[in-house]
């Protein structure tokens, strides 16, 4: 599945693979590309605004041309009020540059930034990334590992709750399983120790 965002000189492309996101971001002449597994993506905690300098360059150029045309018209035909219209297009571009910056939400994907334009498509793109990230975390870290250190396994379970991968009820059930496994292993160890002591006493009696 592929999604795109475009605005003036900014263009972002998101290719959603089964386990990886392929991302391309073009802003003016610069192009940034990255590929990251969904579990490597950190959800956005940062928002930033960025001005489109192409608007400034166009506005400055058009303003200079407008001033030239205004000076020429004033020299040839006096200074009519309509002559000021030559400056309007340039002022419009400069106003867009000054008062309408592009707003972005920034994710981190394996250390590389993923710039998501704040527009009508952004919520859908963010939701798609977050769902695929949770599914990937569940696939990799979701299965209960009773062979793991109990303290570390319980910490992993709590982390999965914080990441909204599993619910609180699921976490409590998994924690109970870990604790039951620990108790069972302790009981087996005690039984083994008791059996060893019995055999030791019988050997001494012989």
N, C-alpha and C positions, 0 to 999 in steps of 0.2 A: 504494500500500500504506500502511496506517495501523496504528500501534501506540500503546498507551496504558499508562500506569502510574498507579496510585492508591494512596495511603496516607494515612489520616486526612484532613487538610486539604490535602494536596498532590496535584496531578494534572498529569501531563505527557502531551502528545499529539504524536506524530511522524507527519507525512504525507510519505512518500517519493515525490517526483516523479521525472521522468526525469533532470533535471539539478539540481534544487533540493530542499532540505529545508525544509518549513514546520513550525515548532515553536511550541507554546503551552504555557506553564507557569503554573498557578494555585496559589498558596500562600496560604491564608486568603482575604483579600479582594483581594489583589494578583494581577494577571494580566500576564504578559509574553509577547509574541509576536515572532517574527522569521522571516524568510525569507532563506536564504543558498544560494548555489551550493555544491556539495559541495567544490570545490577551495578555497573560502574557509574551510573548517572546519579548525581545528587540533586534532589529537587530544589527549585529556586528559593533562595532566601534574599535575593538581591534584585533590585530594580534600578534601571539607569536610563537617563535620557541622553540623546546624542543628536547634534545638529547636522543637517545635511548641507555640507559646504558647497555642493553643486548649485544649490539655490542662491547662495551668497555670490558665487562667481558669475552666475547668469544675471543676477540682479545688478551687480556692479557693472558688468559689461553693458547691459541694457540701459542702465542709468547714465553711463558715459555717452552712449549713443544718443540718448534722449537730451542730455545737456548740449551735445553738439548740434542736434537738430533745433533745439530751442534757441541757441545762440545764432544759428544761421537764419532762422525765421525772424528773430528779433532784429537782426541786422538788415534783412531784406524788406520786412513788412511791418516794422515797429514791434510792439509788444502786446499782441492781443491775448485775452484771457485764455483762449483755447490752446495757446502754445504750451501751457503747463501740462497738457495731456501727454506730451512727449515723455514726461517723467513718470507717469503712472505705472506702466508695466514694470519698470525697474524697482519702484517702491513696493509693488506687490510682492515680488520675489524676495526683496530684503526683509519685508515684514514676515513672510512665511519662514524665512531662515531664523529670524529673531524670536518669533512667538509660537512656532509650531515645530518643536523638535520631535524626533522619533523616540518613542518610549519602548524599552525592551525589558523582558524578564530574562535573567541569566541563569541557566543551569550549568553544572560542571559535569563533563563527561570524560572520565579518565584523565582529569587535569586540564582538559581543553574546554573553553567556554562554548556554550550553545546559546546563541542570541535568538530569542523568540519575540518577534514584533507584537506589540500590544495592539491587536485589531480584532475584528469579528471572528477570526479563525483561531486566535491564540488559546482560548479556553478549551477548544476541542483538541488542539495539539498537546497542550499540557496534560489534559485528562488521558489521552492516548499513551503518552510517555509514562505517566504515573501508573496506569493499569498494567502496562507491559513490564514495568520495573517491579511492581509487587508480584506479578506472576513469576518473573524470573527469580526473585528472591525466594519465593515459596518453593520453586523447583530445586534450587541449589541448597538452601538452608532449612527448608520446611520439615523434611523427614526427621523424626526423632532418632537420635543416636545414643543408645543406652550404653555404648562402649566408651563414650566420651567422659571426661572428668565431670562429675555431677554439677559442681559449681559453675563450670564453663557452659554446660548444656542449659542450665537454668538461666544464666545470663543471656545466652543466645535466644532463648524463648522470650524473655522480657524485651530484648531488642526487636524481635519480630512483631511484638505488640506495638511498640513505639513506631515502627515503620508501617503499621496498618496492614501487615501481611496476614496475621491471625487475630482472632478476637480474644478478649479477656477470658471467656469461658474455655476456649481451646487451649490457651496458655495454662490455665489452672489444671485442666485435665492432663496436659503433657507434664507439668511440674509434678503432679501426683504420681504419674507413671515413673518418673525419674526417682522420686523419693521411695516408691514401692520397690523399684529395682535395687536401690541402695540397701534397703532393709532386708530384701531377700538375699543379697550377696553377704550381708553381715550375718544373717541366720545360718547360711551355708558354711561360712567360716567358723562360726561357733560350733556347729554340728561336727565339722571336720576336726576341730580342736578336741572336742569331747571324745570322739572316736579314737583319736590318737592317744589320748590319756588313758582310755580303757585298755587299748592294746598294750600300752607301756606298763600298766599295772599288772596285767596278766603275764607279761613277759617276766616281770620281776618275781611274781609268785612262783613261776616255774623254776 
